[in-house]
Amino acid sequence: MIDEKTLAGLSWPEAPKILVEPPGPKSREILKKQADWESSAVSYSRGMPMAIARGKGATIEDADGNIYIDMFGGAGVMAVGHAHPEVLEAAHRQIDKATHTLDIPSETREELVETLRGLLPAELSRIFFGGPTGSDAVEQALKLAKWNTGRNGIIAFEGGYHGMTGASLALTTDSGHRDGVGQLVPDVHFVPYDYTYRQPFGCPDTESDLYAAAWLDRVLSDSHSGISKPAAVIIEAIQGEGGSIVPNPRFLRNIREITRRHDVLLICDEIQCGLGRTGKMFAFEYSGIVPDIVTMSKALGGVGFPISAIAYRESLNTWPAGKTIGTFRGNMVAFAAGNAALKFMVREEIPARAAALGEKVLSGLKEIEKKSSIVGEARGIGLMMGIEMVKDKKTKEPAPEYAKKVRSYAHRKGVMIEVGGHHNNVARLLPPLVIPEELALKGVAIIGEVIEQIEREAT
């Protein structure tokens, strides 16, 4: 396993270093151009106003020379950090050779396929590269499921996020993304996820996963549930945008058993929680199950090169040639970078390190929860964390305004995080898996200070 001294050299050790309160003058100038020239849909620079100049490891420098601890990691993209030297070297070698090949094979492409096959369960033996985004992977997974079953419906879970294109958006439950865009793909249905902190069943928390799984079983078993037998059930083994929700491992085991019994395909969306993020290469491994189809993206591109893929069982490999195509499914630079990143993660046991460091980070967040009257729950696994902000611990009334303040105040102090959750009241942490322990714990301490400040302002 890689040592802390080596990891420290991948980031700027002086972070956070705030020279001028963000956004500084150079950032403001660039932000003004973005506001004037780009779409009004731009969002991240509103919550964290800055213009980025460069990144290194788990740190980012803005246009004004401020250096931040990056505990957002490009929404989970930057698993091995910014400007990882091995990954950049592989990308630079490839960029001078060939960059775009559609699905015509190459040594570079097949090296990545071979690496992925070595990481995935043996049952998931087929790989297909879709378009460049996670949404593309979801679309391809749905198409594969529908083609093989001859059925149309899809069941997803409350709190799920699967993308922003047609079918993937239809599977995403956040009304903020869905409202006002018209009719989405039909025959999509939602069932409860194992969200213990806000479980709707009135049962003991230790049984909420059983009740949630039973709900799925009921709608598939009852001919009067209003839901015809679907092509597939799609689930995040650990929910990301829904609020960093970690279910009981028993939940996914039961979901797998239910889908198998009803002859329904199971798709595990590992776009955010996969590839080492949670402490295992794939989050579904915590449950000991093997789905029928897996979606991958984000960290697959090494240092942010766009790429997505699905892996699936041999029995589903029934597509005729050309049945599903895409111009940007042959990004050679992404193949090279992704392969280098995955090999680094395996060689240096990065997922295991994420699990160990995650325990320390979560312990620090739990201390904040214990002391604070506005933190309802701190939760997470590996380096995928959430802090659910509430107005009152007893009523659990969501406090989205507090979560936004955590993001804003932390940013001013040099720590980057994001906000999500059912009520947009969860401060979310997705740092690069190579973040030095010192920087990770420093970031937690700053977040604790920020929450204390917000609590004082609220009283």
C-alpha positions as CSV (number, residue, x, y, z in Angstrom):
1,M,0.0,0.0,0.0
2,I,1.2,3.4,-0.9
3,D,2.8,5.4,2.0
4,E,1.6,8.7,3.3
5,K,4.8,10.5,2.3
6,T,4.3,9.5,-1.3
7,L,0.7,10.6,-1.2
8,A,1.6,13.9,0.3
9,G,3.8,14.6,-2.6
10,L,0.8,14.3,-5.0
11,S,-0.9,17.3,-3.4
12,W,0.1,20.8,-2.4
13,P,0.8,20.3,1.3
14,E,0.1,24.0,2.2
15,A,-3.6,23.6,1.4
16,P,-5.8,25.3,2.4
17,K,-4.1,28.6,1.6
18,I,-6.5,31.5,1.0
19,L,-4.7,34.6,-0.1
20,V,-7.8,36.6,-1.1
21,E,-11.4,35.9,-0.1
22,P,-13.0,33.9,-3.0
23,P,-13.9,34.8,-5.5
24,G,-10.9,37.0,-6.0
25,P,-10.5,39.6,-8.8
26,K,-9.3,37.3,-11.5
27,S,-12.0,34.7,-10.7
28,R,-14.6,37.4,-10.7
29,E,-13.6,38.5,-14.2
30,I,-13.8,35.0,-15.6
31,L,-17.1,34.3,-13.7
32,K,-18.5,37.4,-15.2
33,K,-17.7,36.2,-18.7
34,Q,-19.3,32.8,-17.9
35,A,-22.5,34.6,-16.7
36,D,-22.6,36.7,-19.8
37,W,-21.7,34.0,-22.4
38,E,-22.6,30.6,-21.1
39,S,-25.9,28.9,-20.2
40,S,-28.0,29.9,-17.2
41,A,-28.0,26.2,-16.3
42,V,-24.4,26.4,-15.1
43,S,-24.5,25.5,-11.4
44,Y,-21.3,24.5,-9.6
45,S,-19.7,27.9,-9.9
46,R,-22.7,29.4,-8.1
47,G,-22.2,27.3,-5.0
48,M,-18.4,27.6,-5.1
49,P,-17.6,30.8,-7.0
50,M,-14.1,30.5,-8.4
51,A,-12.2,30.0,-11.6
52,I,-9.9,27.0,-11.6
53,A,-6.3,27.4,-12.7
54,R,-4.8,24.0,-12.0
55,G,-5.1,21.0,-9.7
56,K,-2.7,18.6,-8.0
57,G,-3.7,15.4,-6.2
58,A,-6.5,16.4,-3.7
59,T,-5.9,20.1,-4.0
60,I,-7.0,22.8,-6.5
61,E,-5.6,26.3,-7.2
62,D,-7.9,29.0,-8.4
63,A,-7.1,31.9,-10.7
64,D,-6.2,34.1,-7.8
65,G,-3.7,31.7,-6.2
66,N,-5.9,30.4,-3.5
67,I,-5.3,26.7,-2.8
68,Y,-8.2,24.5,-1.7
69,I,-8.6,21.0,-0.2
70,D,-10.7,19.2,-2.8
71,M,-13.2,17.1,-0.9
72,F,-15.6,17.1,-3.9
73,G,-13.3,15.5,-6.5
74,G,-15.3,16.5,-9.5
75,A,-18.4,14.7,-8.2
76,G,-16.3,11.5,-7.8
77,V,-14.5,11.7,-11.1
78,M,-11.0,12.4,-9.6
79,A,-10.4,9.0,-7.8
80,V,-6.6,9.2,-8.3
81,G,-6.5,13.0,-8.0
82,H,-5.7,15.8,-10.3
83,A,-2.7,15.6,-12.6
84,H,-1.7,12.1,-11.4
85,P,1.7,11.7,-13.0
86,E,1.4,8.0,-14.1
87,V,-2.0,8.7,-15.6
88,L,-0.9,11.8,-17.4
89,E,2.2,10.0,-18.8
90,A,0.0,7.3,-20.2
91,A,-2.4,9.9,-21.7
92,H,0.5,11.8,-23.2
93,R,2.0,8.7,-24.8
94,Q,-1.4,7.9,-26.4
95,I,-2.3,11.3,-27.6
96,D,0.6,11.3,-30.1
97,K,-0.5,8.0,-31.6
98,A,-4.3,7.9,-32.0
99,T,-7.2,9.5,-30.2
100,H,-10.4,8.3,-31.8
101,T,-11.2,4.9,-33.3
102,L,-15.0,4.3,-32.9
103,D,-15.1,0.6,-31.8
104,I,-12.2,-0.6,-34.0
105,P,-9.9,-2.4,-31.6
106,S,-6.4,-1.5,-30.5
107,E,-3.9,-2.7,-28.0
108,T,-4.8,0.3,-25.8
109,R,-8.5,-0.5,-25.8
110,E,-8.0,-4.2,-25.2
111,E,-5.6,-3.5,-22.3
112,L,-8.4,-1.6,-20.5
113,V,-10.9,-4.3,-21.3
114,E,-8.5,-6.9,-19.9
115,T,-8.0,-4.8,-16.7
116,L,-11.7,-4.4,-16.2
117,R,-12.4,-8.1,-16.7
118,G,-9.8,-8.8,-14.0
119,L,-11.6,-6.5,-11.5
120,L,-15.2,-7.5,-12.3
121,P,-16.8,-10.8,-11.1
122,A,-16.2,-13.6,-13.7
123,E,-19.9,-13.7,-14.4
124,L,-19.7,-10.2,-15.9
125,S,-17.5,-11.2,-18.8
126,R,-18.7,-8.8,-21.6
127,I,-17.7,-5.1,-21.8
128,F,-19.3,-2.4,-23.9
129,F,-18.2,1.2,-24.2
130,G,-21.0,3.7,-24.7
131,G,-20.8,7.4,-25.1
132,P,-18.6,9.6,-22.9
133,T,-20.9,10.1,-19.9
134,G,-22.5,8.0,-17.1
135,S,-25.9,8.8,-18.6
136,D,-24.8,7.0,-21.8
137,A,-23.9,3.9,-19.8
138,V,-27.3,3.9,-18.1
139,E,-29.0,4.3,-21.5
140,Q,-27.1,1.4,-22.9
141,A,-27.8,-0.8,-19.9
142,L,-31.6,-0.1,-20.2
143,K,-31.5,-0.8,-24.0
144,L,-29.7,-4.1,-23.3
145,A,-32.2,-5.2,-20.7
146,K,-35.2,-4.3,-22.9
147,W,-33.7,-6.0,-25.9
148,N,-33.1,-9.2,-24.0
149,T,-36.4,-9.4,-22.1
150,G,-38.8,-8.0,-24.7
151,R,-40.2,-5.9,-21.9
152,N,-40.3,-2.1,-21.5
153,G,-40.8,-1.2,-17.8
154,I,-38.0,-0.2,-15.4
155,I,-38.2,-0.1,-11.6
156,A,-35.9,2.4,-9.8
157,F,-35.5,3.6,-6.3
158,E,-36.5,6.8,-4.4
159,G,-33.5,9.0,-4.0
160,G,-31.8,7.6,-7.1
161,Y,-29.7,9.5,-9.5
162,H,-28.9,7.9,-12.9
163,G,-28.3,10.8,-15.3
164,M,-29.7,13.7,-17.2
165,T,-30.6,12.3,-20.6
166,G,-34.0,10.9,-21.7
167,A,-34.3,7.5,-20.0
168,S,-31.7,8.2,-17.3
169,L,-33.5,11.4,-16.3
170,A,-36.7,9.4,-16.1
171,L,-35.0,7.2,-13.5
172,T,-33.7,10.1,-11.5
173,T,-36.1,11.1,-8.7
174,D,-35.1,14.7,-7.9
175,S,-38.0,16.8,-9.0
176,G,-35.6,19.8,-9.4
177,H,-34.2,18.0,-12.4
178,R,-37.5,16.6,-13.8
179,D,-40.0,19.4,-13.4
180,G,-40.8,21.6,-16.3
181,V,-39.1,19.5,-19.0
182,G,-42.3,17.7,-20.2
183,Q,-43.1,14.0,-20.6
184,L,-40.2,11.7,-19.7
185,V,-39.8,8.1,-20.8
186,P,-42.9,6.2,-19.7
187,D,-43.3,3.0,-17.7
188,V,-40.8,3.9,-15.0
189,H,-41.8,3.2,-11.4
190,F,-40.2,3.9,-8.1
191,V,-40.0,2.0,-4.8
192,P,-38.4,2.9,-1.5
193,Y,-34.7,2.6,-0.9
194,D,-33.2,1.5,2.5
195,Y,-32.9,5.1,3.8
196,T,-32.8,4.3,7.5
197,Y,-32.6,7.9,8.8
198,R,-35.9,8.8,7.0
199,Q,-37.5,5.4,6.6
200,P,-41.3,5.7,6.0
201,F,-42.4,2.3,7.4
202,G,-42.6,3.1,11.1
203,C,-40.7,-0.1,11.8
204,P,-37.5,-0.5,13.9
205,D,-34.6,1.0,12.0
206,T,-32.8,-2.3,12.1
207,E,-35.6,-3.7,9.9
208,S,-36.1,-0.8,7.4
209,D,-34.1,-2.7,4.7
210,L,-36.5,-5.7,5.1
211,Y,-39.5,-3.5,4.6
212,A,-38.0,-1.7,1.6
213,A,-37.2,-5.0,-0.1
214,A,-40.6,-6.4,0.7
215,W,-42.1,-3.4,-1.1
216,L,-40.4,-4.4,-4.3
217,D,-41.4,-8.0,-3.9
218,R,-45.0,-7.0,-3.4
219,V,-45.2,-4.9,-6.5
220,L,-43.7,-7.7,-8.6
221,S,-45.9,-10.3,-7.0
222,D,-49.3,-8.5,-6.9
223,S,-51.1,-8.5,-10.2
224,H,-53.0,-5.5,-9.0
225,S,-49.9,-3.4,-8.0
226,G,-50.3,-1.5,-11.3
227,I,-46.8,-2.4,-12.4
228,S,-46.4,-5.0,-15.1
229,K,-43.3,-7.2,-15.1
230,P,-40.4,-4.9,-16.0
231,A,-37.3,-5.5,-18.0
232,A,-35.0,-4.5,-15.1
233,V,-34.6,-3.1,-11.7
234,I,-31.8,-0.5,-11.5
235,I,-30.2,0.4,-8.2
236,E,-27.2,2.3,-6.8
237,A,-25.5,-0.1,-4.3
238,I,-24.8,3.1,-2.3
239,Q,-26.8,6.2,-3.2
240,G,-24.8,9.3,-4.1
241,E,-26.8,12.4,-5.1
242,G,-29.6,11.0,-2.9
243,G,-27.6,11.9,0.1
244,S,-24.7,9.4,0.5
245,I,-27.0,6.7,1.8
246,V,-25.5,3.4,2.8
247,P,-28.0,0.6,3.0
248,N,-27.8,-2.5,5.1
249,P,-25.8,-5.1,3.0
250,R,-28.8,-7.4,3.5
251,F,-30.9,-5.0,1.4
252,L,-29.1,-5.6,-1.8
253,R,-28.9,-9.4,-1.2
254,N,-32.7,-9.4,-0.9
255,I,-33.1,-7.3,-4.0
256,R,-30.9,-9.7,-5.9
257,E,-32.9,-12.7,-4.7
258,I,-36.3,-11.0,-5.5
259,T,-35.2,-10.0,-9.0
260,R,-33.9,-13.5,-9.7
261,R,-37.1,-15.1,-8.4
262,H,-39.2,-12.9,-10.6
263,D,-36.9,-13.3,-13.7
264,V,-36.2,-9.5,-13.8
265,L,-32.7,-8.3,-14.7
266,L,-30.8,-6.3,-12.0
267,I,-28.6,-3.3,-13.0
268,C,-26.2,-1.9,-10.5
269,D,-25.3,1.7,-11.2
270,E,-21.7,2.0,-10.0
271,I,-21.0,5.3,-11.8
272,Q,-20.3,7.2,-8.6
273,C,-19.9,4.5,-5.9
274,G,-17.8,2.2,-8.0
275,L,-14.1,1.9,-8.8
276,G,-12.7,2.1,-5.3
277,R,-14.8,4.9,-3.9
278,T,-16.4,2.9,-1.1
279,G,-13.4,0.8,-0.1
280,K,-14.0,-2.0,-2.5
281,M,-13.6,-1.9,-6.3
282,F,-17.4,-2.1,-6.7
283,A,-19.9,-1.2,-4.0
284,F,-22.1,-4.2,-4.7
285,E,-19.3,-6.4,-3.3
286,Y,-20.3,-5.4,0.2
287,S,-23.4,-7.5,-0.3
288,G,-21.7,-10.4,-1.9
289,I,-24.0,-10.3,-4.9
290,V,-23.4,-10.3,-8.7
291,P,-25.9,-8.2,-10.8
292,D,-26.7,-8.8,-14.4
293,I,-25.4,-5.5,-15.7
294,V,-23.1,-2.9,-14.2
295,T,-22.7,0.7,-15.3
296,M,-19.3,2.5,-15.0
297,S,-18.0,6.0,-15.7
298,K,-16.6,8.9,-13.7
299,A,-13.4,7.5,-12.2
300,L,-13.0,5.2,-15.3
301,G,-11.4,8.0,-17.2
302,G,-8.4,8.3,-14.9
303,V,-8.2,12.0,-14.4
304,G,-11.4,13.2,-15.9
305,F,-11.2,12.0,-19.5
306,P,-14.8,11.2,-20.6
307,I,-15.7,7.5,-20.9
308,S,-18.4,5.1,-19.9
309,A,-19.0,1.4,-20.0
310,I,-21.3,-1.4,-19.0
311,A,-20.3,-5.0,-18.1
312,Y,-22.8,-7.8,-18.4
313,R,-23.4,-11.5,-18.4
314,E,-22.6,-13.6,-21.4
315,S,-26.2,-14.7,-21.7
316,L,-27.2,-11.1,-22.5
317,N,-24.7,-10.8,-25.3
318,T,-27.4,-11.0,-28.0
319,W,-27.1,-7.7,-29.8
320,P,-26.6,-7.9,-33.6
321,A,-23.7,-5.8,-35.0
322,G,-24.6,-2.1,-35.1
323,K,-27.7,-2.5,-32.9
324,T,-26.3,0.2,-30.6
325,I,-23.6,2.7,-31.8
326,G,-22.0,6.0,-30.8
327,T,-19.4,8.3,-32.2
328,F,-17.4,8.8,-29.0
329,R,-17.1,5.2,-27.8
330,G,-13.5,5.0,-28.9
331,N,-11.7,7.6,-26.8
332,M,-8.2,6.2,-26.9
333,V,-6.8,8.8,-24.5
334,A,-9.5,7.9,-21.9
335,F,-8.7,4.2,-22.5
336,A,-5.0,4.7,-21.8
337,A,-5.6,7.0,-18.8
338,G,-8.3,4.8,-17.3
339,N,-6.1,1.7,-17.6
340,A,-3.2,3.5,-15.9
341,A,-5.4,4.7,-13.1
342,L,-6.9,1.3,-12.4
343,K,-3.5,-0.4,-12.4
344,F,-2.2,2.2,-9.9
345,M,-5.3,1.7,-7.7
346,V,-4.8,-2.1,-7.7
347,R,-1.0,-2.0,-7.2
348,E,-1.1,0.5,-4.4
349,E,-4.3,-1.0,-2.8
350,I,-6.1,2.3,-3.0
351,P,-9.6,0.9,-2.3
352,A,-8.4,-0.6,1.0
353,R,-6.7,2.7,1.9
354,A,-10.0,4.5,1.1
355,A,-11.8,2.1,3.5
356,A,-9.3,2.7,6.3
357,L,-9.1,6.5,5.9
358,G,-12.8,6.6,5.5
359,E,-13.2,5.2,9.0
360,K,-11.1,8.0,10.4
361,V,-13.0,10.6,8.4
362,L,-16.4,9.2,9.5
363,S,-15.2,9.1,13.1
364,G,-14.4,12.8,12.9
365,L,-17.8,13.5,11.3
366,K,-19.6,11.5,14.0
367,E,-17.9,13.7,16.6
368,I,-19.3,16.7,14.9
369,E,-22.8,15.0,14.8
370,K,-22.6,14.3,18.5
371,K,-21.7,17.9,19.5
372,S,-24.0,19.7,17.0
373,S,-27.8,20.3,17.3
374,I,-28.1,20.9,13.5
375,V,-26.4,17.7,12.3
376,G,-29.0,15.0,12.1
377,E,-26.7,12.2,10.8
378,A,-23.2,11.8,9.5
379,R,-22.8,8.7,7.4
380,G,-20.7,7.1,4.7
381,I,-18.4,4.4,3.7
382,G,-14.9,4.6,2.3
383,L,-14.5,8.1,1.0
384,M,-18.1,8.7,0.2
385,M,-19.6,10.8,3.1
386,G,-22.7,12.8,3.8
387,I,-23.7,15.2,6.7
388,E,-27.5,15.6,6.9
389,M,-28.3,19.0,8.2
390,V,-31.6,19.5,10.2
391,K,-33.3,22.3,12.1
392,D,-34.1,20.0,14.9
393,K,-32.7,16.6,15.7
394,K,-35.9,15.3,17.2
395,T,-38.2,16.3,14.3
396,K,-35.5,15.8,11.7
397,E,-36.9,18.8,9.8
398,P,-34.5,19.3,6.8
399,A,-32.3,22.4,6.7
400,P,-31.2,22.9,3.1
401,E,-30.1,26.4,3.9
402,Y,-27.6,25.1,6.4
403,A,-26.2,22.6,3.9
404,K,-25.7,25.4,1.4
405,K,-24.0,27.5,4.1
406,V,-21.7,24.6,5.0
407,R,-20.6,24.5,1.3
408,S,-20.2,28.3,1.1
409,Y,-18.4,28.9,4.4
410,A,-16.1,25.9,3.8
411,H,-15.3,27.2,0.4
412,R,-14.3,30.5,1.8
413,K,-12.0,28.7,4.2
414,G,-10.5,26.6,1.5
415,V,-12.4,23.3,1.4
416,M,-14.6,22.2,-1.5
417,I,-17.6,20.0,-0.9
418,E,-21.1,19.7,-2.6
419,V,-24.7,19.5,-1.5
420,G,-27.3,16.8,-2.3
421,G,-29.9,14.6,-0.6
422,H,-33.7,14.2,-0.7
423,H,-34.2,17.8,0.6
424,N,-30.9,19.2,-0.7
425,N,-29.8,19.2,3.0
426,V,-26.8,16.9,2.9
427,A,-23.3,18.2,2.7
428,R,-21.5,15.6,0.6
429,L,-17.8,14.7,0.6
430,L,-16.2,12.8,-2.3
431,P,-12.5,13.5,-2.0
432,P,-9.9,11.9,-4.3
433,L,-8.9,8.5,-2.9
434,V,-5.3,9.7,-2.8
435,I,-6.0,12.5,-0.4
436,P,-3.3,12.6,2.3
437,E,-4.7,11.7,5.7
438,E,-3.5,15.1,7.1
439,L,-5.5,17.0,4.5
440,A,-8.6,14.9,4.9
441,L,-8.6,15.4,8.7
442,K,-7.8,19.1,8.3
443,G,-10.8,19.3,5.9
444,V,-13.1,17.6,8.5
445,A,-11.9,20.0,11.2
446,I,-12.7,23.0,9.0
447,I,-16.1,21.6,8.3
448,G,-16.7,21.2,12.0
449,E,-15.7,24.8,12.6
450,V,-18.1,25.9,9.8
451,I,-21.0,24.0,11.3
452,E,-20.3,25.5,14.8
453,Q,-20.5,28.9,13.2
454,I,-23.8,28.2,11.4
455,E,-25.2,26.8,14.7
456,R,-24.2,30.0,16.5
457,E,-25.8,32.2,13.8
458,A,-29.0,30.1,14.1
459,T,-29.5,30.7,17.8
